[in-house]
Structure formats: C-alpha cells, structure tokens
C-alpha cells in the first residue's frame, strides 16, 4: 500500500487529474506482475524510491526524471525476464 501511495504522490502535484487516474489504472494492471517478478529487487526499489523522493523534495526535476526512468527500466526488465522464463508461470490472477 505504501508503494502505491508513493507512486500516486509523485503525479499528484501535476494538477492533472486525468494523468493521475491513467497512471493509477496502469499501475493496477501491472502491479501483480511487478510484485511477482521483482521480489528480489525490494531493497533496490526501496533505495530507488528514497533517491527519487529526495530529488522530488529538492525540486530537482531533471534528477528525478533520470532516477525514475532508471527505476522503471530496471523493474520492466525484471518483469519481462520473468514472463519469458519457462516454467515460471504467471502471477496468481494474472488473467483477471
């Protein structure tokens, strides 16, 4: 739940309700895949979030963008790698 709140908080200051709803919808769609395939990245993701938040707090949009992009790429790569692994299967309720 904290992870969801963290991600939502990053978009809230945009003042763009449609963007906030769209990102929340996308997050809902991929969340079980992310959790299923990235459990070994928990410490790395926590560190990423701390760095992203610090850049956000300082108003350093350029650094925040780079850190966010790197974080997303790392997580996406792990999910794609996990989905491609024979016998790994899909997360529970992945077809829901």
N, C-alpha and C positions, 0 to 999 in steps of 0.2 A: 504494500500500500504506500509506503514511503517513497518507493521508486516511482510510482505513478504520480504522486504529488510533486515530486522533484521535477519530472519532465513537464507536467502541466504548468508549473510555476514559471518555467523558462519562456513559455509562449504568452502567458497572461499579460505582461506589460506591453505587448504589441498593440493591444486595444482592438484586435481584430477577432471578433467572436467566431466568424466562420473558420478562420485558421485554427483557433483553439479547438473547435468541435471536430474539424477534419483530422488534426493531429491526434486527438483523443480516440477517434474512431480507428485510425490506422494503428495506434498503439494497442487497442483492444484486439485487433485482428492478428497481430504478430506476437503478443505477449507470451502466450503459451509456448510458442516456438523458441523465443528468446530464453525463457526460464528453463526449458527442457534441454537446450543445446549449449547453454553458456554457464552452467552451474560452476564450472571450474574457473570462470573469469570473475567471480564475485568480488574478490579483493581488488583486481584490476579495475573493475567497473566502479567500485566504491572510490578508489583513488581518482579515477577519471571525473566522477561527479564532484568530488571536493575541489579539484582544479578548475572545473567548469564553473562551479558556483563562485569560487574566488574571483575568476575573471568577470563573471556577471556582476558580482558585488562591487568590483572596482570600475565597472563600466567599460571594460576593455573588450569591445565587440569583436575586434579582429582576432584576439587570442581565443576568446570564447568560441568563435566560429571554427577556428582551426582545431581546438580541442574537441569540440562537438563532432566535427567531421571525422577525426581520427577515431573517436569512441564508436561512432556509428559504423564506420568501416570495419573495425575490429569485431564488433558484435555481429554484423551482417556476414562477415567471412566465416565466423564460427557457426552460425545458423545454416548457411549454405553447405558448409563442410559436413555438418551433422546430418542434414537431409540427404546428402549424397552417400552416406556410409551404409553399405549393405548390412542388413540385419539390425540396424539401429532402431528402425521403426519411427513412427511419428508420435508426437506427444499425445497423451490422452485427450480425447475430444477434438483432435486436430481437424476432423472433418465436420465439426459442428458449424 
